[in-house]
Amino acid sequence: MSNSPESDGSNVEKQAHLTAGKVSTSADQDKLINEAGDYGAHVLEAARIHGKDIKSTPDGKTVLIPQPSSDPNDPLNWSDRKKHVMLFVISVVAFMPDFGSSMGIITLLPQAIQWQKPQNTIQHNLVGNLFCLGAGGLFTVWLSAYFGRLPILVFFTSIALGTCAWCAAATSFESYLAARILNGFFSTVAQAGGLMYIQDVFFFHEHPRKINIWSGAIIVSPYLGPLIAAFMISEMPWPNVFWVATGFTALCWILVVGGVDETIYNRNLPPEQQTPPKSRIMRLIGVEQWKTRHDRQTFWQAVIRPVVAISKVPVLLCTIYYFLNFAWIIGVNATISIWLTDAYGFTPYNLGIFYFAFVIGSLLGALVGHWLHDLVAKVYIKRHNGKIEPEARLIIIWLASPIMAVSILILGYALENNWHYMAIAVLCAAQVGGIMIATVALNAYLLDAYPEGSGEVGAWIVVGRTWGGFMATYIEINWVMRDGLVNAFGAQTGITAAAGLIMLFLGVYGKRIRLWQGRMKFAM
């Protein structure tokens, strides 16, 4: 995973010598900071690069990657306030898809009575919704690459608002099912595209903490949804649950229109060739981005981007890893209400209280990760002569994977033997905390390894998460009924443990594979 100190030193000396010359664009400067021969590794300690053209943090200690241009319209040059408003809005919008999707886990109880259908049939709406969360993400990133980030965010959020209201107003299962499927496709825009925005406006050394905030909103959302829905259906009809979701989505739309700007910026062009922004309204509807589309890429080049991304072995393996782990996260979330209702006699109100356990697990995972990811990076940099490689981000997953595997294994025994529900709550929280830590590490790894494909790698991670859930919601109940909780959850533990070997493989061979396959070669 690392080179010898002698080779590191020669690379740094070579880079320091190169920086004595003048460079024309921020892209040229970035090449000087990369480790020679490895585009994924960066020198972060400014003291190791003695060049007047290399920009660093105000304290002079950390190299800025990517190097910002002299253009004030460069998103990297935005004020901290504007950047963090954008991050807040993207995180809130990313929160909504799973929040609304998971509400259907609770509303299926009264819906089954109203429409006189089995709960298994009603649950098909969740399956369709989850599948389209992944499919919609792939469309999000290539449309954003061609038409611009902002207009796609506005358009998709607008359709998500309309389809969420449709869910609330549906009077038949068929109408409700169609609304849920469409809502999944369009509401995923900030989940799939979140890494694009983080890469566009934040520097390399800031990524893990920003990803932690954004992914924290995503991980906690499928538990806050059932929590609120459970309290609501104990007192009022189920459509009110989706009217609340509609209100939240309307708030997201207002935040997008008022708080997000276009972040796409071609770093291959010098500042004097950049087209300055003129009208915010024209950017919101995509007119300005349409006029400059030829400065970025052709329509076909944008369409093919997700295919190019998944052809990279590390992206494929990370997607498989997430698929095999998140399947059981969503499987437990989608069915826990049934187990607790049947075995423990939980009421909707009791279920609402129980879901606090998942929320606490998510928050603890985010809190631990807030410092742990940076700590691992600092230790790695110190031991590798001021340099960090993408594979360093995977180290923390070797902690997260065993936590998830052990939690699932013991959870099967707990449910099978009717342990106290507080024990079940602790195990559920531990499983969610583990996936929270792994999520940040996985996204940070792919963003470090393929910054040019930030949107694409993020979209494929969403595919792994949602399609894993899509699979689990189809098989979980029947699997448990056939084999029993201990056997089913034991098999899922084995799958989780085996998936952890994928990360071990990438930790050892990931760099060689990246160098062998090379970058994602995009027009921009």
C-alpha positions, -999 to 999 in steps of 0.1 A, spaced: 0 0 0 29 23 5 63 31 -10 95 32 9 106 65 26 134 69 1 111 68 -29 86 92 -12 114 116 -5 126 116 -42 90 122 -54 86 151 -30 119 166 -41 109 163 -77 75 180 -71 92 208 -51 115 214 -80 86 214 -105 68 241 -85 94 266 -92 79 271 -126 47 289 -135 16 268 -140 -14 279 -161 -44 262 -145 -55 247 -112 -55 213 -130 -18 218 -137 -11 226 -101 -29 194 -90 -6 173 -111 23 187 -91 8 175 -58 0 140 -69 26 114 -60 45 106 -92 29 77 -110 -1 75 -87 -29 100 -93 -48 88 -62 -21 96 -37 -15 132 -25 11 151 -6 -9 170 21 19 185 42 27 219 26 62 219 41 72 191 17 63 211 -14 83 244 -15 67 262 -44 53 297 -45 25 286 -68 11 259 -45 -17 272 -23 -23 260 12 -46 265 42 -42 298 61 -20 282 87 3 271 59 3 235 70 -20 217 45 -19 218 7 -52 227 -9 -65 199 -32 -78 207 -58 -58 239 -62 -83 268 -64 -81 291 -95 -79 329 -93 -115 331 -105 -138 344 -77 -166 323 -93 -147 291 -87 -168 272 -61 -136 264 -42 -133 302 -36 -168 306 -22 -171 318 13 -174 293 41 -209 304 48 -221 298 12 -203 264 11 -219 252 43 -254 265 34 -250 244 3 -239 214 23 -268 218 47 -294 220 19 -279 190 1 -279 170 33 -316 179 41 -326 170 5 -306 137 8 -325 130 40 -359 130 24 -359 99 1 -353 73 28 -374 93 53 -404 91 30 -397 56 18 -394 41 53 -427 57 64 -443 31 42 -430 4 66 -454 16 92 -483 27 71 -486 -8 55 -504 -19 87 -535 3 82 -532 1 44 -535 -37 45 -568 -33 64 -581 -5 42 -573 -21 8 -579 -57 21 -545 -70 9 -518 -90 27 -490 -70 43 -466 -87 20 -484 -73 -10 -485 -38 4 -448 -40 10 -443 -42 -28 -445 -4 -28 -413 -3 -7 -396 -27 -30 -404 -5 -61 -395 26 -43 -361 13 -33 -353 0 -67 -360 34 -83 -339 52 -57 -309 34 -72 -320 37 -109 -329 74 -105 -294 80 -91 -277 69 -123 -299 92 -143 -291 120 -119 -254 120 -124 -252 119 -162 -280 145 -165 -262 167 -141 -229 163 -160 -246 175 -192 -273 200 -181 -256 212 -149 -261 203 -113 -286 230 -102 -314 226 -128 -315 188 -124 -316 193 -86 -345 218 -90 -364 196 -115 -361 163 -96 -370 179 -63 -401 195 -80 -413 161 -93 -405 145 -59 -428 171 -43 -456 163 -66 -453 125 -63 -451 127 -25 -485 146 -25 -498 119 -48 -489 92 -22 -509 111 4 -539 115 -20 -539 80 -34 -573 62 -30 -562 27 -43 -532 5 -39 -524 7 -76 -523 45 -75 -503 45 -44 -478 20 -58 -472 41 -90 -467 73 -69 -442 55 -46 -422 42 -76 -420 76 -93 -412 93 -60 -382 70 -55 -368 78 -89 -369 116 -85 -363 120 -48 -329 104 -49 -312 134 -66 -292 147 -36 -283 112 -23 -268 101 -57 -253 135 -64 -241 145 -29 -205 136 -36 -205 158 -67 -213 188 -46 -188 179 -19 -160 174 -45 -170 207 -63 -168 230 -33 -147 215 -6 -110 206 -5 -95 171 -2 -87 174 35 -122 185 43 -140 156 25 -144 130 53 -161 154 77 -184 168 50 -192 133 38 -199 123 75 -225 151 77 -242 143 44 -242 105 48 -253 109 84 -285 125 72 -290 96 48 -283 68 74 -306 83 101 -335 91 77 -349 56 74 -354 54 111 -368 88 118 -394 81 91 -410 51 109 -405 68 143 -427 97 132 -451 76 112 -457 52 141 -467 80 165 -489 95 138 -509 64 128 -517 57 164 -538 89 165 -548 97 129 -553 82 93 -523 71 74 -525 97 46 -515 123 71 -481 107 73 -475 114 37 -489 149 39 -462 156 65 -436 141 41 -450 164 14 -445 194 37 -409 184 44 -403 180 6 -418 214 0 -393 228 25 -365 211 6 -377 227 -26 -376 261 -10 -341 255 4 -329 243 -30 -343 274 -49 -330 298 -22 -298 282 -10 -280 263 -38 -260 276 -67 -244 259 -97 -212 242 -87 -200 226 -120 -167 242 -130 -143 231 -157 -108 232 -142 -92 225 -175 -100 260 -187 -81 290 -174 -101 317 -156 -102 341 -185 -120 314 -206 -147 307 -180 -182 320 -187 -192 342 -157 -226 336 -141 -252 363 -149 -287 355 -138 -297 332 -109 -331 325 -124 -315 314 -157 -292 291 -137 -321 276 -118 -339 266 -150 -307 256 -167 -305 282 -195 -269 294 -186 -257 258 -182 -272 249 -216 -253 277 -233 -220 264 -220 -227 227 -224 -201 223 -252 -174 235 -228 -180 204 -207 -188 173 -228 -212 159 -255 -245 143 -246 -231 108 -253 -200 115 -232 -223 124 -203 -245 93 -208 -216 69 -207 -200 82 -175 -218 57 -151 -207 28 -174 -171 40 -173 -173 43 -135 -186 8 -128 -159 -7 -152 -133 3 -126 -128 -28 -104 -126 -8 -71 -159 9 -78 -175 -25 -87 -161 -42 -55 -173 -13 -33 -208 -14 -48 -209 -52 -41 -196 -47 -6 -223 -21 1 -250 -43 -15 -241 -72 7 -241 -52 39 -269 -27 35 -293 -55 24 -295 -67 60 -297 -31 74 -328 -25 53 -340 -60 58 -341 -56 96 -356 -21 93 -383 -32 69 -394 -62 90 -386 -53 126 -421 -37 130 -437 -71 121 -415 -91 145 -421 -67 174 -458 -65 167 -463 -103 165 -439 -115 192 -439 -86 217 -474 -71 211 -460 -37 202 -485 -10 194 -477 18 168 -468 40 197 -444 14 211 -428 10 176 -422 48 175 -403 47 208 -383 16 197 -370 34 165 -351 58 188 -326 30 191 -318 32 154 -315 70 155 -291 68 185 -270 42 167 -268 65 136 -258 95 157 -232 75 176 -217 62 144 -215 98 130 -201 111 162 -173 85 164 -166 89 127 -163 127 130 -130 123 147 -120 87 139 -117 92 101 -95 123 106 -74 105 133 -67 75 110 -57 99 82 -34 119 104 -16 88 117 -13 74 82 2 107 69 26 109 98 38 74 91 41 79 53 61 111 49 32 135 46 14 115 19 -20 98 20 -33 71 -4 -70 63 -10 -66 29 5 -59 45 39 -96 53 41 -105 16 41 -87 9 74 -116 20 95 -139 -5 77 -120 -33 93 -135 -21 125 -170 -15 112 -175 -48 94 -171 -70 125 -195 -48 145 -222 -53 119 -215 -91 116 -216 -97 153 -248 -75 157 -267 -95 131 -256 -128 145 -267 -120 181 -299 -103 169 -310 -136 153 -307 -153 187 -323 -125 205 -354 -125 183 -356 -163 182 -355 -166 220 -376 -135 228 -349 -116 246 -358 -84 263 -366 -57 237 -339 -34 251 -313 -60 241 -328 -60 206 -326 -22 205 -289 -22 215 -281 -48 187 -300 -28 161 -282 4 172 -248 -13 169 -256 -26 134 -266 9 122 -236 25 139 -213 1 120 -228 9 86 -226 46 94 -188 44 99 -184 21 69 -204 44 47 -182 74 52 -150 54 47 -163 39 15 -174 72 0 -141 89 10 -121 61 -5 -139 63 -39 -138 101 -39 -101 101 -32 -94 74 -58 -117 89 -86 -124 126 -79 -131 130 -116 -161 106 -112 -174 119 -79 -211 118 -90 -208 85 -107 -191 66 -78 -217 81 -54 -245 70 -76 -232 34 -77 -229 33 -39 -266 44 -38 -274 15 -62 -256 -9 -39 -275 4 -9 -310 5 -24 -308 -26 -46 -295 -45 -16 -326 -33 3 -348 -41 -28 -335 -77 -26 -338 -80 12 -374 -68 14 -384 -94 -11 -367 -124 6 -364 -115 43 -398 -125 56 -400 -157 36 -364 -166 44 -370 -162 82 -404 -181 80 -387 -210 62 -354 -214 81 -360 -196 114 -344 -164 127 -312 -180 139 -304 -198 106 -314 -168 84 -295 -142 104 -266 -166 108 -264 -169 70 -266 -131 67 -237 -129 92 -216 -151 70 -224 -129 40 -214 -98 60 -181 -113 71 -173 -125 36 -180 -90 22 -154 -77 47 -128 -97 28 -135 -75 -2 -122 -45 18 -92 -65 29 -85 -73 -8 -88 -37 -18 -65 -26 11 -38 -49 -3 -43 -48 -40 -64 -17 -45 -35 6 -55 -22 -18 -81 -56 -22 -96 -61 15 -98 -28 21 -115 -34 -8 -139 -68 5 -150 -60 42 -148 -83 72 -144 -119 75 -155 -112 94 -188 -139 119 -191 -140 151 -212 -143 171 -180 
